[in-house]
Amino acid sequence: MGDKRNREAADPAAPVAALGAVAGDIWQSLGNLKLSPAALDAMKSDYVSQASEIWNHALGALAPGQARQPKPMPDRRFAADDWRDNPAAAFAAQMYLLNARKLMELAEAVEGDEKTRARVRFAVQQWVDAASPSNLLACNPEALNRAVQTQGASLAQGMKNLLEDLRKGHLSQTDESVFEVGRNVATSEGSVVFENELFQLIEYKPLTAKVHARPMLFVPPCINKFYILDLQPDNSVIRHTVEQGHRVFVVSWANPDASLAHLSWDDYIERGPIAAIEVVREITGAETINALGFCVGGTILSTALAVLAARGQRLGKPRSPDHRPVHSLTLLTTLLDFAETGILDIFVDEGLVQLREATIGADAPGGPALLRGQELATTFSFLRPNELVWNYVVGNYLKGESPPAFDLLYWNGDSTNLPGPMYCWYLRHTYLQNELKLPGRLTVCGEKVDLAAVDAQVFIYASREDHIVPWTSAYASTQIFRGDRRFVLGASGHIAGVINPPAKRKRSHWTRDELPADPQDWFDGATEHPGSWWTVWFDWLATHGGEMVPAPKSPGSRRHKPIEPAPGRYVKAKA
């Protein structure tokens, strides 16, 4: 029965169906919503006035002998001349934009608790974006004119694109044929020096004659591939860290199949970063290391360090007075306090968590199952539907275009599965019940975890426009740890804010030594600096790297010999 459910989950339509089910649940919860009568009356009056203006303008444009004066439309979906030159299409677009504005105003005017209002806004936004006339061939003059100009070839190509995407099980956002992991993405030179069923450990080749004695371990998120940190040489966090004289190791998570569907959160902690820390220490001879966690990887790494703290912070036999397994901890866009989780909060409630537990969790009637990576990818795409969904529906299918080659979107589409029990534990105890930050509340790997017991220097980075990990929530980690802490805020979003090399001279970042409890108080007193936050982090990390020693001449050790070249097999496995 479990195999049957896994086969059903592989259906290309399953992610969209799952998102639809969530949206349906949201709509069903809206029965008792109320709107202020005064606000509703004001909106009605304003709507009639604006609709009349659009109608009168459309009639004037059609009047015999009268010069057509297209009304500008700032929305890029309707910016082409084809829309302005077609009176019927221009009228449809103007009325759609008016209706969209008023529907969103109604959503904003709903009376109720903040989570309910957020769900209303999300559900209305999904409907509004899906209903755009640009998404329909019969209503899209650009697509129709292109079909005429190509004598139907664009429609034929669009159908081919649709069939190919159905075969792949996802909407193509880039030309995937251009990229190959290990050939033109994830190209930093290194070797896999350890592997278990859950991850491969990559050691990267030094690029300096001497390296810091204290090595560096990266723990990326397990919900997508590690090579977001190694897309291209010029924006690779991994390569730049190696160039700074650090001996870098990176966890490359396995892309679970049905044989790993039973794995739990405890498995990910014990057989993930805890195992990786011990291997790095054995290979390098270092008693204590530096470590970095990105997004969910930061949550996993912090939990692992809390487990080690509960065990006395010792791994094997200590070789120096410094018994700490990790000397410094860097967290990039990481949640430890889940009180405010941004847009993702609308998907999480007791009913949804129970549904997941009953279908893919440890005690599911048919046995544990996988959360398919494409379902997560589809959900994240619908957080920005116009940019990441409908834009490609129009281009790929209605116009018969091929999306341009873009390495970031190639990575974004290279999804990963998650074991159901692991995902359900994470969903319930962090997003739903926010227990990880509470000392002693959770038992992980047989230990009561207390993040405040983690004895390490901590560097916390957040992105100001991050819609996955709100920067104020990432900042909350400064109030959890008790050691020396540093917080830096960067511009842009969850990925672009992190992947911002100094040479690009793009964006900016904010710093401040004091860490008040209120994140807004911190920001009000912070100083903005032009350019990348990387320079601040590299300066900080250098103070924790230890003395400079000759770089190793070969990867691994006598016990952990190289298995294969980086980036390894695991990262190439498809969901």
C-alpha positions as CSV (number, residue, x, y, z in Angstrom):
1,M,0.0,0.0,0.0
2,G,2.9,2.3,0.8
3,D,4.4,1.7,-2.7
4,K,1.0,2.5,-4.2
5,R,0.9,5.8,-2.4
6,N,4.4,6.7,-3.6
7,R,3.4,6.0,-7.2
8,E,0.4,8.2,-6.8
9,A,2.5,10.9,-5.4
10,A,4.7,10.8,-8.5
11,D,1.8,11.9,-10.6
12,P,2.8,15.2,-12.2
13,A,-0.6,16.6,-11.2
14,A,-0.2,15.7,-7.6
15,P,1.6,19.0,-6.5
16,V,-1.0,21.2,-8.1
17,A,-3.8,19.0,-6.6
18,A,-2.2,19.3,-3.2
19,L,-2.0,23.0,-3.4
20,G,-5.6,23.1,-4.6
21,A,-6.6,21.1,-1.5
22,V,-4.9,23.6,0.7
23,A,-6.6,26.5,-1.0
24,G,-9.9,24.6,-0.7
25,D,-9.3,24.2,3.1
26,I,-8.6,28.0,3.3
27,W,-11.9,28.9,1.5
28,Q,-13.9,26.5,3.7
29,S,-12.6,28.3,6.8
30,L,-13.9,31.7,5.6
31,G,-17.6,31.3,6.2
32,N,-17.8,33.6,9.2
33,L,-15.8,36.5,7.8
34,K,-17.2,40.0,8.1
35,L,-16.7,43.2,6.2
36,S,-17.3,46.7,7.5
37,P,-20.5,48.0,5.8
38,A,-19.0,51.5,5.5
39,A,-15.9,50.2,3.8
40,L,-18.0,48.0,1.5
41,D,-20.1,51.0,0.4
42,A,-17.1,53.1,-0.3
43,M,-15.6,50.4,-2.4
44,K,-18.8,50.0,-4.4
45,S,-18.9,53.7,-5.2
46,D,-15.3,53.8,-6.2
47,Y,-15.7,50.7,-8.3
48,V,-18.7,52.1,-10.3
49,S,-16.8,55.4,-10.9
50,Q,-13.6,53.7,-12.2
51,A,-15.6,51.1,-14.3
52,S,-17.6,54.0,-15.9
53,E,-14.4,55.8,-16.7
54,I,-12.9,52.6,-18.4
55,W,-16.1,52.0,-20.3
56,N,-16.3,55.6,-21.6
57,H,-12.7,55.5,-22.6
58,A,-13.3,52.3,-24.5
59,L,-16.4,53.7,-26.3
60,G,-14.3,56.8,-27.3
61,A,-11.6,54.7,-28.7
62,L,-14.1,52.9,-30.9
63,A,-16.0,56.1,-32.1
64,P,-15.7,56.6,-35.9
65,G,-13.1,59.2,-36.9
66,Q,-11.8,59.7,-33.3
67,A,-8.1,59.2,-32.7
68,R,-7.4,56.2,-30.4
69,Q,-5.6,57.2,-27.2
70,P,-4.5,54.1,-25.5
71,K,-4.6,54.2,-21.8
72,P,-1.2,53.2,-20.3
73,M,-1.2,50.0,-18.3
74,P,1.8,49.7,-15.9
75,D,1.3,46.0,-15.4
76,R,4.0,44.3,-17.5
77,R,1.5,41.5,-18.5
78,F,-0.3,44.0,-20.6
79,A,2.6,46.3,-21.6
80,A,3.0,45.1,-25.2
81,D,1.6,47.2,-28.1
82,D,-0.7,44.2,-29.0
83,W,-2.8,45.0,-25.9
84,R,-3.0,48.7,-26.5
85,D,-3.8,48.4,-30.2
86,N,-6.7,46.0,-29.7
87,P,-9.6,47.9,-28.1
88,A,-11.4,44.8,-26.9
89,A,-8.2,43.4,-25.3
90,A,-7.3,46.8,-23.8
91,F,-10.8,47.0,-22.2
92,A,-10.6,43.4,-20.9
93,A,-7.2,44.1,-19.3
94,Q,-8.3,47.4,-17.8
95,M,-11.4,45.8,-16.3
96,Y,-9.4,42.9,-15.0
97,L,-6.9,45.2,-13.3
98,L,-9.8,47.1,-11.7
99,N,-11.5,43.9,-10.5
100,A,-8.2,42.6,-9.2
101,R,-7.5,45.8,-7.2
102,K,-11.0,45.8,-5.7
103,L,-10.9,42.1,-4.8
104,M,-7.6,42.7,-3.0
105,E,-9.0,45.7,-1.2
106,L,-11.9,43.5,-0.1
107,A,-9.5,41.0,1.2
108,E,-7.6,43.7,3.1
109,A,-10.9,44.9,4.6
110,V,-11.8,41.5,6.1
111,E,-12.3,41.6,9.8
112,G,-10.8,38.8,11.8
113,D,-7.5,37.5,13.3
114,E,-4.3,38.1,11.4
115,K,-3.8,34.5,10.2
116,T,-7.3,34.3,8.8
117,R,-6.9,37.6,7.0
118,A,-3.5,36.4,5.6
119,R,-5.2,33.3,4.3
120,V,-7.9,35.4,2.7
121,R,-5.3,37.6,1.0
122,F,-3.4,34.6,-0.3
123,A,-6.5,32.8,-1.6
124,V,-7.8,35.9,-3.3
125,Q,-4.4,36.7,-4.8
126,Q,-4.2,33.1,-6.2
127,W,-7.6,33.5,-7.9
128,V,-6.8,37.0,-9.2
129,D,-3.5,35.9,-10.7
130,A,-5.0,32.8,-12.3
131,A,-7.9,34.7,-13.8
132,S,-5.8,37.2,-15.8
133,P,-6.9,37.4,-19.5
134,S,-3.2,37.1,-20.4
135,N,-3.3,33.5,-19.3
136,L,-6.0,32.5,-21.9
137,L,-5.1,32.1,-25.5
138,A,-8.5,33.5,-26.8
139,C,-7.9,36.7,-24.7
140,N,-4.2,37.2,-25.3
141,P,-3.6,39.3,-28.4
142,E,0.2,38.8,-28.1
143,A,-0.2,35.0,-28.4
144,L,-2.9,35.3,-31.1
145,N,-0.8,37.6,-33.2
146,R,2.2,35.4,-32.8
147,A,0.2,32.4,-33.9
148,V,-0.9,34.2,-37.1
149,Q,2.7,35.4,-37.8
150,T,4.1,31.9,-37.4
151,Q,1.2,30.3,-39.3
152,G,0.4,28.2,-36.2
153,A,3.9,27.1,-35.5
154,S,4.0,28.8,-32.1
155,L,0.8,26.9,-31.0
156,A,2.3,23.6,-32.2
157,Q,5.5,24.4,-30.3
158,G,3.5,25.4,-27.2
159,M,1.7,22.0,-27.3
160,K,5.1,20.3,-27.5
161,N,6.3,22.3,-24.5
162,L,3.2,21.4,-22.6
163,L,3.6,17.7,-23.3
164,E,7.2,17.7,-22.4
165,D,6.5,19.4,-19.1
166,L,3.8,16.9,-18.3
167,R,6.4,14.2,-19.0
168,K,8.9,15.8,-16.6
169,G,6.2,16.5,-14.0
170,H,6.9,20.2,-13.6
171,L,6.6,23.6,-15.3
172,S,9.9,24.5,-17.1
173,Q,11.3,27.8,-15.8
174,T,14.6,27.6,-17.7
175,D,16.2,25.7,-20.5
176,E,17.3,22.7,-18.4
177,S,19.3,21.1,-21.3
178,V,21.9,23.8,-21.0
179,F,23.0,22.8,-17.5
180,E,24.7,19.8,-16.0
181,V,25.7,19.4,-12.4
182,G,29.5,19.1,-12.2
183,R,30.0,20.5,-15.7
184,N,28.8,24.1,-15.6
185,V,27.2,24.3,-12.2
186,A,28.7,23.0,-8.9
187,T,32.2,23.0,-10.5
188,S,34.5,23.8,-7.5
189,E,37.2,21.1,-7.3
190,G,37.0,18.6,-4.5
191,S,36.5,15.0,-3.4
192,V,33.8,13.0,-1.7
193,V,35.6,11.7,1.4
194,F,32.7,10.1,3.3
195,E,29.2,8.9,2.7
196,N,26.4,7.1,4.5
197,E,22.8,6.6,3.4
198,L,21.9,10.2,4.2
199,F,24.7,12.4,2.9
200,Q,28.0,12.6,1.2
201,L,30.8,14.7,2.7
202,I,32.7,16.8,0.1
203,E,36.2,18.2,0.9
204,Y,37.2,21.0,-1.4
205,K,40.7,21.4,-2.8
206,P,42.6,24.3,-1.1
207,L,43.3,27.3,-3.3
208,T,46.0,28.8,-0.9
209,A,49.4,27.5,0.2
210,K,48.3,27.8,3.8
211,V,44.9,27.2,5.4
212,H,43.4,28.0,8.8
213,A,43.9,25.1,11.2
214,R,40.3,25.1,12.2
215,P,38.2,23.6,9.3
216,M,34.9,24.8,8.0
217,L,31.7,22.6,7.6
218,F,28.7,23.7,5.6
219,V,25.3,22.2,6.3
220,P,23.0,23.3,3.5
221,P,19.2,22.8,3.5
222,C,18.0,19.3,2.8
223,I,14.9,20.6,0.9
224,N,17.0,21.5,-2.1
225,K,20.5,20.8,-3.5
226,F,23.6,22.2,-1.9
227,Y,25.0,23.7,-5.1
228,I,23.0,26.9,-4.6
229,L,26.2,27.7,-2.6
230,D,28.3,26.8,-5.7
231,L,26.4,27.9,-8.8
232,Q,29.2,29.6,-10.7
233,P,32.8,30.4,-9.7
234,D,32.1,34.1,-9.4
235,N,29.2,33.8,-7.0
236,S,30.1,30.6,-5.2
237,V,30.1,30.9,-1.4
238,I,32.0,27.7,-1.2
239,R,34.8,28.8,-3.6
240,H,35.1,32.2,-2.0
241,T,35.4,30.6,1.4
242,V,38.2,28.3,0.1
243,E,39.9,31.4,-1.4
244,Q,40.0,33.0,2.0
245,G,42.2,30.2,3.3
246,H,39.6,27.9,4.9
247,R,39.6,24.1,4.6
248,V,36.0,23.6,3.5
249,F,33.8,20.5,3.9
250,V,30.2,20.5,2.6
251,V,27.3,18.1,3.4
252,S,25.6,16.9,0.2
253,W,22.2,15.4,1.3
254,A,20.8,12.3,-0.4
255,N,17.7,12.7,-2.4
256,P,15.5,10.1,-0.6
257,D,13.7,7.4,-2.4
258,A,11.2,4.9,-1.0
259,S,13.9,3.0,0.8
260,L,14.6,6.1,3.0
261,A,11.0,7.1,3.5
262,H,11.0,5.9,7.1
263,L,13.8,8.3,8.3
264,S,13.0,10.6,11.2
265,W,14.2,14.0,12.4
266,D,16.5,12.1,14.8
267,D,18.1,10.3,11.9
268,Y,18.8,13.6,10.1
269,I,20.5,15.0,13.3
270,E,22.5,11.9,14.3
271,R,23.5,10.6,10.9
272,G,23.7,14.1,9.4
273,P,25.7,17.0,11.0
274,I,26.8,15.0,14.1
275,A,28.3,12.3,11.9
276,A,29.8,15.0,9.6
277,I,31.4,16.9,12.5
278,E,33.1,13.8,13.7
279,V,34.4,12.9,10.2
280,V,35.8,16.4,9.7
281,R,37.5,16.3,13.0
282,E,39.0,12.9,12.3
283,I,40.3,14.0,8.8
284,T,41.8,17.3,9.9
285,G,42.9,16.4,13.4
286,A,41.1,19.5,14.7
287,E,39.3,19.1,18.1
288,T,36.9,21.9,17.2
289,I,35.6,23.2,13.9
290,N,33.7,26.1,12.4
291,A,30.3,25.4,11.0
292,L,27.7,27.1,8.8
293,G,24.0,26.2,8.4
294,F,21.8,27.7,5.6
295,C,18.0,27.8,6.0
296,V,16.7,24.4,7.2
297,G,20.3,23.3,7.3
298,G,20.8,25.9,10.0
299,T,17.9,24.5,12.0
300,I,19.3,21.0,11.7
301,L,22.8,22.1,12.6
302,S,21.7,24.1,15.6
303,T,19.6,21.1,16.9
304,A,22.6,18.8,16.5
305,L,24.8,21.2,18.5
306,A,22.2,21.3,21.2
307,V,22.2,17.5,21.3
308,L,26.0,17.5,21.6
309,A,25.8,20.1,24.4
310,A,23.4,17.8,26.3
311,R,26.0,15.0,25.8
312,G,28.7,17.1,27.3
313,Q,29.9,18.5,24.0
314,R,32.3,15.7,23.5
315,L,32.7,13.6,20.4
316,G,35.0,10.6,20.9
317,K,38.1,11.2,23.0
318,P,39.0,14.9,23.4
319,R,42.4,15.8,22.2
320,S,42.7,19.3,23.6
321,P,41.2,21.3,26.5
322,D,38.7,22.8,24.0
323,H,36.0,20.2,24.1
324,R,33.5,22.1,22.0
325,P,32.8,20.3,18.7
326,V,32.0,23.7,17.0
327,H,33.9,26.9,17.8
328,S,31.9,29.2,15.7
329,L,28.4,28.9,14.2
330,T,27.2,30.8,11.2
331,L,23.4,30.8,10.4
332,L,22.2,32.1,7.1
333,T,18.4,32.9,6.8
334,T,17.6,30.4,9.5
335,L,14.6,30.0,11.7
336,L,14.9,28.8,15.3
337,D,12.1,30.8,16.7
338,F,9.0,30.1,14.6
339,A,6.6,32.6,16.1
340,E,6.5,34.5,12.8
341,T,7.1,32.5,9.7
342,G,5.8,34.9,7.0
343,I,3.7,33.7,4.2
344,L,4.3,30.0,5.0
345,D,2.2,30.4,8.1
346,I,-1.0,30.3,6.1
347,F,-0.4,26.6,5.2
348,V,0.2,25.4,8.8
349,D,-2.5,24.5,11.2
350,E,-3.5,21.4,13.3
351,G,-5.7,20.0,10.6
352,L,-3.0,20.1,7.9
353,V,-0.3,18.6,10.2
354,Q,-2.6,15.8,11.2
355,L,-3.4,15.1,7.6
356,R,0.3,14.9,6.8
357,E,0.9,12.6,9.8
358,A,-1.9,10.3,8.7
359,T,-0.7,10.0,5.1
360,I,3.1,10.1,5.1
361,G,4.1,10.1,8.8
362,A,5.6,7.4,10.9
363,D,2.2,6.0,11.9
364,A,0.5,6.3,8.6
365,P,-1.7,3.2,7.9
366,G,0.2,2.2,4.8
367,G,3.6,3.0,6.4
368,P,5.8,6.1,6.0
369,A,5.9,7.8,2.6
370,L,7.9,10.5,0.9
371,L,6.9,14.1,0.6
372,R,7.7,14.6,-3.0
373,G,10.0,17.4,-3.9
374,Q,7.9,18.7,-6.7
375,E,5.1,19.3,-4.3
376,L,7.3,21.6,-2.2
377,A,8.6,23.3,-5.3
378,T,5.1,24.0,-6.6
379,T,4.1,25.4,-3.3
380,F,7.0,27.8,-3.2
381,S,6.4,28.8,-6.8
382,F,2.8,29.8,-6.0
383,L,4.1,32.1,-3.3
384,R,5.0,34.3,-6.4
385,P,2.6,33.0,-9.0
386,N,2.9,35.7,-11.6
387,E,6.7,35.5,-11.7
388,L,7.2,31.8,-11.2
389,V,4.0,30.2,-12.7
390,W,1.8,32.2,-15.1
391,N,4.7,34.0,-16.7
392,Y,5.9,30.6,-17.9
393,V,2.5,29.3,-18.8
394,V,2.0,32.2,-21.2
395,G,5.5,32.1,-22.6
396,N,6.0,28.3,-22.9
397,Y,2.5,27.2,-23.9
398,L,0.6,30.2,-25.4
399,K,3.5,31.7,-27.3
400,G,5.5,28.6,-27.9
401,E,8.7,30.1,-26.5
402,S,11.6,28.3,-24.8
403,P,12.5,29.8,-21.4
404,P,16.0,31.3,-21.3
405,A,18.9,29.5,-19.6
406,F,19.2,30.6,-16.0
407,D,21.3,28.6,-13.5
408,L,19.4,29.8,-10.5
409,L,16.1,28.6,-11.9
410,Y,17.7,25.4,-13.0
411,W,18.7,24.8,-9.3
412,N,15.2,25.9,-8.2
413,G,13.7,23.2,-10.4
414,D,16.1,20.5,-9.2
415,S,13.8,19.4,-6.4
416,T,14.4,16.9,-3.5
417,N,12.1,14.5,-1.6
418,L,11.8,14.4,2.1
419,P,11.0,11.4,4.3
420,G,7.5,11.7,5.7
421,P,8.3,11.1,9.4
422,M,11.2,13.7,9.3
423,Y,9.0,16.3,7.6
424,C,6.0,15.7,9.9
425,W,8.2,16.1,13.1
426,Y,9.6,19.3,11.7
427,L,6.2,20.7,10.7
428,R,4.6,20.0,14.1
429,H,7.3,20.9,16.5
430,T,8.7,24.0,14.8
431,Y,6.1,25.7,12.5
432,L,3.0,24.6,14.4
433,Q,4.1,24.4,18.1
434,N,7.3,26.5,18.0
435,E,9.0,24.3,20.6
436,L,12.6,24.2,19.4
437,K,13.4,27.5,21.2
438,L,12.0,26.3,24.5
439,P,14.7,24.8,26.7
440,G,14.2,21.1,27.5
441,R,10.8,20.9,25.7
442,L,11.9,18.6,22.9
443,T,13.8,15.3,23.1
444,V,16.0,14.7,20.1
445,C,18.4,11.7,19.7
446,G,17.5,10.8,23.3
447,E,18.6,14.2,24.7
448,K,16.6,17.2,26.0
449,V,17.7,20.0,23.7
450,D,18.5,23.6,24.9
451,L,19.8,25.9,22.2
452,A,21.0,28.3,24.8
453,A,23.5,25.6,26.0
454,V,25.3,25.7,22.6
455,D,28.7,27.1,23.4
456,A,29.9,28.8,20.2
457,Q,30.6,32.2,18.7
458,V,27.5,32.9,16.6
459,F,27.2,34.9,13.3
460,I,23.6,35.4,12.1
461,Y,22.7,36.7,8.7
462,A,19.2,37.6,7.4
463,S,17.8,39.1,4.2
464,R,15.6,42.1,4.5
465,E,13.1,41.1,1.7
466,D,13.1,37.4,2.6
467,H,9.5,36.0,2.3
468,I,10.6,32.5,3.4
469,V,12.5,33.5,6.6
470,P,11.4,37.0,7.6
471,W,14.4,38.9,8.8
472,T,12.8,39.8,12.1
473,S,12.3,36.1,12.8
474,A,16.0,35.3,11.9
475,Y,17.0,38.1,14.2
476,A,15.1,36.4,17.1
477,S,17.9,33.8,17.2
478,T,20.1,36.5,18.7
479,Q,18.0,36.3,21.9
480,I,18.3,32.5,22.1
481,F,22.1,32.0,22.1
482,R,24.1,33.2,25.1
483,G,27.7,33.5,23.7
484,D,29.2,36.2,21.6
485,R,26.8,37.0,18.8
486,R,26.9,39.1,15.6
487,F,23.9,40.0,13.4
488,V,24.1,41.3,9.9
489,L,21.2,42.2,7.6
490,G,21.5,42.1,3.9
491,A,19.3,43.5,1.2
492,S,17.2,41.4,-1.2
493,G,15.6,38.0,-0.7
494,H,16.1,34.5,0.6
495,I,18.6,33.5,-2.1
496,A,19.7,36.7,-3.9
497,G,20.6,38.3,-0.6
498,V,22.9,35.4,0.4
499,I,24.5,34.8,-3.0
500,N,25.9,38.3,-3.3
501,P,29.7,38.3,-4.0
502,P,31.6,41.5,-3.3
503,A,32.9,41.9,-6.8
504,K,29.4,42.5,-8.1
505,R,29.1,45.7,-5.9
506,K,25.4,45.1,-5.6
507,R,22.9,45.8,-2.9
508,S,23.9,46.7,0.7
509,H,24.0,45.5,4.3
510,W,23.4,46.8,7.8
511,T,25.4,46.3,10.9
512,R,25.2,47.2,14.6
513,D,27.1,45.8,17.6
514,E,24.2,46.0,20.1
515,L,21.5,43.4,20.0
516,P,18.3,44.8,21.6
517,A,15.3,42.4,21.9
518,D,13.2,44.3,19.4
519,P,14.5,43.8,15.8
520,Q,13.1,47.2,14.7
521,D,15.1,48.9,17.5
522,W,18.2,47.1,16.1
523,F,17.4,48.4,12.6
524,D,16.7,51.9,13.7
525,G,20.2,52.1,15.2
526,A,22.0,50.1,12.4
527,T,24.4,51.5,9.8
528,E,23.9,50.8,6.2
529,H,27.0,49.9,4.1
530,P,27.1,49.5,0.3
531,G,28.0,46.2,-1.2
532,S,28.0,42.6,0.0
533,W,27.8,41.3,3.6
534,W,30.4,38.6,2.7
535,T,33.3,41.0,3.6
536,V,31.9,41.3,7.1
537,W,31.6,37.6,7.5
538,F,35.0,36.7,6.1
539,D,36.6,39.2,8.5
540,W,34.7,37.7,11.4
541,L,35.4,34.1,10.3
542,A,39.2,34.8,10.0
543,T,39.3,35.6,13.7
544,H,37.9,32.1,14.4
545,G,40.0,30.1,12.0
546,G,43.0,29.5,14.2
547,E,46.6,29.7,13.0
548,M,47.7,29.3,9.4
549,V,49.2,25.9,8.6
550,P,50.4,24.3,5.3
551,A,47.4,23.2,3.1
552,P,46.9,19.4,2.8
553,K,48.4,17.9,-0.3
554,S,45.6,15.4,-0.7
555,P,42.0,15.1,0.4
556,G,40.7,12.8,3.1
557,S,42.7,10.7,5.5
558,R,44.0,7.1,5.8
559,R,40.6,6.1,7.3
560,H,38.5,8.3,4.9
561,K,39.9,8.0,1.5
562,P,38.5,9.9,-1.5
563,I,35.5,8.1,-3.0
564,E,34.8,10.1,-6.1
565,P,35.3,13.7,-7.4
566,A,33.0,16.5,-6.3
567,P,30.1,17.2,-6.6
568,G,29.4,13.4,-6.1
569,R,26.6,11.1,-7.0
570,Y,24.0,12.1,-4.4
571,V,23.5,15.7,-5.7
572,K,22.8,14.3,-9.2
573,A,19.9,12.1,-8.1
574,K,16.6,13.4,-9.3
575,A,13.4,13.5,-7.2
